Amino acid sequence: MWPGYSKNRRPKRADAQVADVLRGVSSQRLFAFVDMLAFPRHYVAERKSNDRARDLLLKLLRNFGYTPALQGSYDNIIVTSGGFDGGPHLLLGAHYDSVPGTPGADDNASAVAVCLECARLLKENAVGPTMIVFFNREEDGLLGSREFVDHLAARPAWAVGEAHIFEMVGFCTHAPGSQKMPPGLPGLIAPTVGDFLALLANGRSNAVAEELLRLAASYIPQCPVVALKLYLGVEKRLAHLNRSDHAPFWEAGIPAVMWTDTSEFRNPHYHLGSDTPETLDFDFVSQVTKLALARAVSR
């Protein structure tokens, strides 16, 4: 079911430390991050460009003061604020590859930008333990995130308490009728205007989504946030709800929430060459970033 907008939740008392960190979010910087990555970068079809995206991210993270690690066969990129020994970690993750032939500004540079801005501000404000992961090969059957989750079992220091996976978080429109719904969800009462952030959670992560709704009411009250909370393992019967990097975490029993602008159910540029930075709303991306930081700082 859809519990509703964040404005219908009782706000948490605003915390001065959280508010101070959130003031550092820059929509101009978020645009620059998306613009930096807005070129076709599929792992197989555009391998050199995929390597270029990896190297740009590594350089930027080093400039933030991190020592990034490459993990797995497909160059997942991992950094932590506060080191690996402070877990269990709150994980912020996004895939950095694109489908062939598209700049992938929303899919998925918008999400990468959120994670980069969070990484920058978490480091500047010495907030931990937070793990930021940039997955590769999401567009090839979630290969990077599956390998990462498989790797966790052998690395107790990398324990993940909850994962937040960002999948297209930049497209916002106020046009009537602009929001469609995924098939197979009968009786779903949901907004018809595509101006909200959607959270997708399951039985292990519904409580996390509910906490995000309360945080949103306190820290981003002008941005509608809606949670689709799944129960009784229904996600196993709805394949289209398992198309992003949250799915391997769900399968491993790790609480995970997928954050999204709902992709093709709102964005007409989905998987097209027109998925460019100019089509995105960076005030909206800023609100998503603030909510992610609020969770990381207040946890």
Helices and strands as residue ranges (DSSP letters): G 6-8, H 16-22, H 27-37, H 47-64, E 69-71, E 76-81, G 84-86, E 89-95, I 105-110, H 111-124, E 130-135, G 138-140, H 143-152, G 156-158, E 160-167, E 197-201, H 206-219, E 225-229, G 234-237, G 239-241, H 247-251, E 256-260, G 263-265, G 277-279, H 282-298
